Amino acid sequence: MPQLPLHHVFHPAHADHYASSLGEGLDHLLRHLKGVAGPATGATPADAAARVAAVDLDRPLADTGQVLDEMSRLWLDDAVWFHEPSYAAHLNCPVVVPALLAELFVASVNSSMDTFDQSVGGTFIERRLVEWAAERIGYGEGSDPDGVFTSGGSQSNLQGLLLARGRHERVPAERLRILASAESHFSVQKSARLLGLGDESVVSVPTDERHRLDPVALERSLVACTALGLRPMAIVATAGTTDFGAIDPLEPIADLALAYDAWLHVDAAYGGGLLVSPTRRERLQGIERADSVTIDFHKTFFQPVSSSAIIVRDRATLRPATWHADYLNPREATNPNQVDKSLQTTRRFDALKLWVTLRTMGPDLVGAYVDAVIDLATAVHDAHRDADDLEFAAAPELSTLVFRYVPRGAALDDQRSAALNNAIREELYASGRAMVAATKVDGIQHLKLTLLNPMATVEDITGILDLVRATGARLAPQPVLEAAR
């Protein structure tokens, strides 16, 4: 039989090849990183698709250098860089170096977190981090907290609602209701579908003038549900909405959840970083009363994706996620198996990234980064809120700014305003100079800055706004501008 070329397998005998490959890759990445001059290149979907489609995957390349060069042409050359101060689009953070160091070990060792005999110490690192997060949430005497790492906030929210469903397994699905604010994450609706509850099971509760769930409106909805013979299965409070960073009033919501025996899930995917903030932890007052909490470490803990967790007040409530298999986690097993708590089976050791970050930086420094981006959003808003060509929808709660460009002295109807602001966003991306997001407020198109870079300055973000203004002035319909003069 011909001898197989086995040097590609990660193994002690191939350590030199491993080191050489990683060294070549690191050099390639660093050369590219040092040449980055903006958040994007403006590549179009058609261009990107065509380059990838032209590759013959059945014909490997000659060496690592060719592979890296091709990878750059297909992806890296047009990658979006979240560390750039002029990136201010989605909830993507720049990542910290200790977490990247951990990624080397996560990928190379390739531990699987489903059972103890595939992860050993990794099991207990993840469990200790869950305990630490529960302590930060404030689960104390009388609670028995637990949890598990997940792929992201959507999965964490799904599992939280699955656990809520488990408390009402004898209630017909058509009678169950989930109450969440009109500005809660879209994964709440998706989770209801996945759980077989249907779109109608999610009751959209109005928000107040600060875009927070209104407790008075929530109580009205609860009263209406029970009057119709419906069962309030869960209330989802949001600690950091995607658009406005709004934090729902957790204490009165917790009171209502208790009064109506509804599961309280707090989606703190965005606002969870406040748990380590040296100055703003009180904004999450009441989170300790939640039955389950979502935290995305790959947002305000500056971790690479994926790194999220669901934390529960009572470990017994995790049982709906448990299923025993003789070949994996038999019922009589005595070793601690994380798969007993997880919706996933095979799962990366993503917890190591947060562990190495905390052991290198400490939680106070991570929290100081969180404070820095919140301070930045406030300073930018204060500096530009009176501008006559920018209209802000609200003052920032966390680190997002929602606004639209309005030509000076001109009156645009909603349709033309939407077209103009969308065109501004597209042109900024195409130029490669800046990236902003888009959303709608009361049906009206707006732009959005999502600020998660602790290295960004007021001058950096002002530069983005100046680009918005200059682009808007150039793209605005000329008859409108002439009429305004």
C-alpha positions, -999 to +999 in steps of 0.1 A: +000+000+000+013+035-008+025+055+022+000+082+032+014+117+037+004+121+074+023+153+082-009+173+080-022+156+112-016+175+144+007+152+163+040+154+182+059+139+153+047+167+131+054+196+155+079+212+132+054+212+103+027+227+126+051+254+138+061+262+102+026+264+089+014+286+118+044+308+115+038+313+078+001+320+085+010+345+113+034+363+091+008+365+063-018+378+087+004+404+103+016+417+069-021+421+059-031+436+093-004+463+091-017+473+057-054+477+068-065+512+061-102+510+067-130+488+078-139+474+044-130+475+007-165+479-006-165+446-025-199+437-040-217+404-035-214+396-072-176+401-071-171+381-040-194+352-052-176+351-086-142+347-071-153+319-048-172+301-076-142+300-098-123+277-074-120+240-082-121+224-048-111+190-062-077+203-072-056+213-041-028+239-044+009+232-043+019+247-010+007+267+020+019+300+005-004+295-025-033+285-002-028+317+019-026+339-013-058+324-026-075+328+008-066+365+007-081+369-027-113+352-017-118+366+017-091+383+037-085+412+012-122+422+015-127+411+052-145+436+074-122+448+103-140+455+135-109+470+152-110+500+128-125+531+145-145+538+114-164+505+118-196+514+136-222+491+121-233+459+139-227+446+174-193+433+165-164+441+189-127+442+184-112+412+202-086+411+229-052+394+224-055+370+254-086+355+238-068+351+205-040+333+223-066+309+238-081+303+203-047+287+193-052+261+220-090+257+215-086+249+178-054+229+180-063+206+209-099+205+197-115+194+230-152+187+228-172+199+257-200+173+256-185+148+280-159+148+307-138+122+289-135+145+259-126+176+279-114+168+315-102+201+330-122+220+303-153+208+320-144+225+352-131+257+336-164+261+319-183+253+351-162+278+372-169+305+346-206+298+349-204+301+387-185+333+383-211+348+359-239+337+383-220+355+411-218+386+390-255+384+382-262+382+420-276+348+424-270+342+461-285+325+491-315+304+482-305+299+446-287+270+430-273+285+398-259+267+368-256+272+331-237+264+299-218+281+271-237+285+238-230+296+203-246+330+208-275+350+221-301+334+198-293+300+211-292+312+247-326+328+243-340+297+227-328+276+256-342+300+281-376+298+265-373+260+262-368+259+300-398+281+304-418+257+283-407+228+305-425+244+335-457+243+315-454+210+297-490+200+306-504+232+291-515+230+254-491+250+232-519+271+218-526+285+253-491+296+260-479+331+256-445+348+257-445+385+265-416+407+252-412+443+243-417+455+208-379+461+207-368+427+219-344+406+198-359+388+168-347+355+183-377+356+206-401+352+177-378+326+161-376+306+193-414+305+195-415+290+161-388+265+169-406+254+200-438+248+181-457+276+198-464+297+166-460+333+158-492+343+177-477+331+210-454+362+212-472+392+227-455+424+217-457+448+247-453+486+240-423+505+251-419+539+269-403+570+256-369+555+263-376+524+242-379+502+274-406+477+280-434+496+298-444+477+330-479+493+329-485+480+294-470+446+305-495+443+333-524+452+309-512+424+286-509+399+314-544+407+326-558+404+290-540+370+285-554+355+317-589+369+310-588+350+277-578+317+294-542+320+281-511+311+302-482+336+304-454+312+300-425+337+300-417+373+301-385+383+282-369+415+295-340+430+275-309+445+291-295+463+260-318+464+230-300+461+196-310+495+184-311+517+214-292+498+241-323+502+262-324+484+295-359+474+306-370+482+342-361+448+356-375+452+392-411+459+383-410+433+355-397+408+380-426+417+403-451+410+376-434+377+366-437+366+402-473+377+405-483+358+373-460+328+379-442+335+346-407+325+338-385+356+337-357+355+311-334+385+308-317+389+274-285+407+284-266+397+253-256+433+247-258+448+282-241+418+300-208+437+300-223+459+327-218+430+351-181+439+352-185+477+348-167+495+377-192+524+374-225+512+359-233+478+374-265+493+391-281+496+357-288+459+359-304+461+393-331+433+394-313+409+370-306+387+400-344+379+401-344+364+366-349+327+361-324+327+332-300+352+317-283+354+283-248+369+282-229+373+249-192+375+258-185+381+221-201+415+224-192+435+255-165+412+268-145+416+236-142+379+228-140+362+194-172+345+182-186+323+194-188+329+231-221+332+249-238+315+278-272+310+294-271+312+332-301+299+353-310+305+389-319+269+396-299+241+380-329+218+382-346+239+356-321+228+330-337+193+328-357+199+296-323+201+278-312+167+291-314+134+272-294+103+280-277+081+254-259+049+263-230+057+240-224+092+254-240+102+287-258+071+302-282+078+330-259+059+354-228+080+345-209+094+375-187+118+356-199+154+351-211+158+315-219+192+301-240+178+273-266+172+300-272+209+300-266+219+264-287+220+232-255+211+213-236+179+215-201+184+200-191+218+212-159+239+212-141+248+243-150+285+239-149+291+276-111+290+275-111+323+257-129+341+285-108+323+311-075+334+296-089+369+292-099+372+328-067+357+341-047+381+320-067+413+321-090+409+351-127+418+350-122+454+361-102+462+329-128+445+307-154+466+325-134+497+319-135+490+282-173+487+285-174+521+303-151+536+276-175+528+247-205+540+267-187+573+276-178+576+239-214+573+227-225+599+253-197+623+243-205+620+206-242+626+212-235+656+233-212+671+207-236+667+178-272+666+191-278+702+182-265+698+146-290+711+121-284+683+096-284+653+120-316+642+138-310+618+167-338+595+177-327+592+214-299+598+238-277+567+241-283+542+269-253+520+262-231+526+231-255+529+201-266+561+184-296+561+161-300+591+138-307+602+103-292+628+079-316+657+072-304+682+045-302+717+061-334+737+056-349+710+034-381+690+040-380+655+028-409+631+030-403+597+047-398+579+014-372+603+000-355+605+034-352+567+036-338+566+001-312+593+009-301+577+042-299+542+026-278+557-002-255+573+023-249+540+040-243+521+007-218+548-005-199+548+027-194+510+025-185+512-012-159+538-004-143+516+022-139+545+045-166+538+071-194+514+079-227+523+096-258+502+102-294+509+094-327+505+112-362+519+114-378+539+142-416+540+141-413+529+105-389+557+095-355+548+081-325+558+103-288+551+104-271+537+134-236+538+150-227+508+171-197+518+192-178+488+207-142+499+201-125+512+233-097+526+211-121+549+192-122+586+200-148+613+197-127+626+168-129+592+151-167+591+153-171+627+144-151+618+113-178+592+104-206+618+110-187+642+088-186+616+060-223+611+065-229+648+061-207+653+031-221+622+014-257+633+022-251+668+009-238+654-024-265+628-028-295+649-017-320+657-044-309+690-059-344+704-063-350+700-026-318+717-017-324+746-041-359+751-026-344+753+008-320+781-001 
